[in-house]
Amino acid sequence: MSLIPSFFGNRRGSSSGAWDPFSALDAFDPFSGGGENSAFVNTRIDWKETPEAHVFKADLPGLKKEEVKVEVEDDRVLQISGERRVEKEDKDDTWHRVERSSGKFVRRFRLPENARMDEIKAGMENGVLTVTVPKAEVKKPDVKAIEIAG
């Protein structure tokens, strides 16, 4: 969920329309050097919460896992970044159309208090990055019945 409301609907956002404090920070990094063909900056990432974990999925077609970084910053901020480099041009080539985007991207997400920061796992398969952040068990309060005298 973006901090800016969508006027075109949200395919997976909150059905109540309420602002979610744990939503993506969606921080655009102006120093990431987007360049002239920087549509790759708009990398889309899904975030779902299951009973056991927070799961992030990013479509990163054509990128190798070595070209993607998953980091956790001090204050429970998950950062996913990477770069798709421009293909080398041969002076004998004639380009008719260039539609694939290139450039750097950085996405940041503030994780909730129940995130187990020491157990985060990431994997990449078929161009899809999956980051799993396990949740701490919520301890149910102990309830003790008190006998009423009298």
Disulfide bonds with the S-S distance in Angstrom:
none
